[in-house]
Amino acid sequence: MKPPPSTARILSNPLRRSFSSTPARRADFTHVIIGAGAVGLSIAKTLSQRPHTRTLLLERHSAAGTETSSRNSEVIHAGLYYGRSSLKTALCLRGKELLYNLCSTHGINYRRTGKWIVAQDEGQMEALQRIHEFAREVGIPTRFLGREEVREREPDVRARAGVLESASTGIVDSHGLMSFLEGEIQKNGGEVAYRTGVVGIERDGASGEYEVRTRSAGAGGELEGEEMVITAEVLVNSAGLGAVGVSNMLLPEERQRTAYFAKGTYFSYAGSRPKPRTLVYPAPVPGHGGLGTHLTLDLSRPPRVRFGPDVEWVDDKGDYTPNEKRMEAALDDIQEYLPGVEREKIEVDYCGIRPKLGREGAATSGKGFQDFYIREEEGYAGFVNLLGIESPGLTSCLAIGEYVEELLYGKAR
């Protein structure tokens, strides 16, 4: 098996430059993007389409999307939770449209499963009513289901107060999507360097170019080897869990941030029943860091049921060890809307970690809500920072690529 390309192999000349030598020269690349998750891949794909440019995507791991992009529910979100004026809503709505079209056109596996949001009491029903009203305002198709339809379609699902259905929610093969995007980057003449970690960034005051110091990474992502320098006219920080750290390498101390991490555990189900055919979410809890321990499906036929994620605040962004102590609370949450589930056949499966910009950051609009942070930083022309890119990041990835290009170049290509 051929090793993944590194920066040393990609650049035409060996990188043995130091910051002390500054002869006049052209930047190595027009665009350098840090982080090959779904969002970074989309940005690189979009920017690599621009004529007479050279684009490089850097990734610390040996493959694309090994962190947040592949450790999630793979849900195509409708855009119901994020408020009217947020970037999350705008990019989710646009991204959903682009993603369904891309998957349909290029044979990427997906399914429009629909989603039920279930209410167990009047307070939760009021939350569903607010979601429904918001959905009508922004053009998302939702409707309330009558009790008879609920019993007929999903007899095993309990919703004491009501069900709101989202018809445009679905699921996607995130690995197939990322593989396609990587292929498009290469087709456009762009390049991807794996096992390449960023250890420092400086901006040349005279040229405005960005000097990115890198080291090769081992199989586990640990940085080793000789330091190399890459120069870029445009630098995009899409490093996901590591994005705050990358941002802090460049921005002055008064503009630096602290990274927060929300770990979510997912659970598999080996029982033959119940097996709903749609996604099932509990009513959202205001101020909560996630959307509740919900039921999702995978793309196998028949689809396998899985549950999660829950929310556990952690300090280590690399801790993917499942916490067995989370099981009991998750089982209680699941049984609230799926009372017939066989508790003994639910097992801890895997974990994902979401980047947050504050402790207890809420996933839905209202108190504590955290929007995407995507902007060209003031005083740093050509440096686009993407922080807190969690859900609905996968749904929004294609729209984020468009948005970053617009920030840099305006609407016309």
C-alpha positions, 0 to 999 in steps of 0.5 A, a space after each residue: 500500500 502506498 504511503 499517503 503523500 506528505 508536504 515534502 513529496 508534494 512540493 517541487 523542492 525540498 522544504 529546508 527554509 527558515 524564517 531568517 532567510 527572506 528572499 523575494 519569492 512567490 508563495 508556494 501555494 495560493 491556498 493552504 487549508 488546515 484540516 481534512 474533515 468534511 468541511 476542510 475537504 469541501 473548502 479545498 474542493 471549492 478553492 481548487 476550482 479557481 483558475 491559475 491557483 494552487 491549493 494544498 490541504 494539510 491533515 495530521 492523520 493518515 486519512 481524511 475525516 478521522 475525527 468529528 466528520 466520521 464519529 457522528 450520526 451521519 444525519 442530514 439535518 433539516 435546519 430546525 434548531 438554530 434560529 432565524 439569523 444564525 450562520 448555522 441555519 443559513 448554511 444548513 439550509 443551503 448545505 442540505 440542498 447542495 448535499 442531496 443534489 450532489 449525492 443524487 448526481 454522483 451516486 453517494 449513498 444517502 436516504 431521505 428517512 424523515 425524522 420524528 421529534 416526539 413530545 411527552 408532555 405539554 411543555 415539550 409540545 410547546 417546544 415542538 410548536 415553536 419549532 414548527 412555526 420557525 420551520 414555516 418561516 424559513 421554508 422547512 417542511 414539517 407537520 404534526 401527526 395525528 395519533 392514528 397515523 403515529 400508531 399505524 406508522 411506528 407503533 413502537 414509538 411513544 409520544 404521549 403529547 405529540 409528534 412533529 415530522 421533518 420530511 427533509 431530514 436524512 442520512 448520508 454516507 460520510 465516508 463516501 462523501 469525503 472520498 468524493 470530495 478528495 477525488 474532486 480536489 485532485 481532479 482540480 489539480 489540488 493536493 492533499 498532504 496527510 500525516 502533516 501537522 501544523 506547529 506554528 504560523 507567522 505572517 510576513 508583514 512585507 508580503 502578507 504571505 502566511 508561513 506555516 511550519 509543519 512536522 510529519 506525523 506518525 500513525 497516531 498523529 504524534 508530530 515528529 521529524 524535521 520542521 518544514 515551512 510552507 508559504 501561502 497567500 490564503 490560509 484557512 483554519 478548518 482544523 476541527 477539534 484543533 482549530 482553536 489551537 491553530 488560531 492561537 498560533 497566529 492571533 495576538 494574546 488578547 484575541 486567543 480563545 479556550 477550546 472546549 470539548 463535548 464527548 458523545 457516546 453512541 450505542 448499538 442495538 442487537 434486538 430484533 424489535 422494535 425497529 422503527 423506520 424513521 429517525 426519532 428525536 426527543 423534544 430539545 431541552 433549552 440550554 443543552 449541549 446536544 439534541 438528546 439521545 436520539 434514534 438514528 439508522 444506518 444505510 445498511 438494508 435492513 437499516 441498523 438502529 443506533 442511539 446517541 449521542 449523549 453529552 459529557 464535557 471532557 478536557 482531552 480532545 483525543 479521549 474516545 474511550 466509551 464511558 460505561 457509566 453513561 449507559 444507565 442514563 442513556 437507557 432511561 432516555 431511550 426507553 422514554 420514547 421507545 418503551 419496548 426496547 430490550 435494554 440488555 441488547 443495547 451496548 456502548 458502540 463508539 464515541 465522538 467529540 464536538 468542538 465547542 466555544 464555551 462550556 455548556 454551549 447550547 446546541 439550539 437557539 436561545 440561552 447559551 446558543 453558539 453559532 458557527 464562527 467563520 470569518 476572515 480575521 480583521 488585520 489578517 487579510 486572507 486568513 479565514 478562521 472556522 471555529 466551533 464547527 460541530 453539528 450541523 457541520 456535515 450537512 453544511 459542509 458544501 455551503 461552508 465551502 461556498 461561504 469561505 470562497 465568498 469571504 475571500 473573493 466575493 460572489 463571482 468566480 
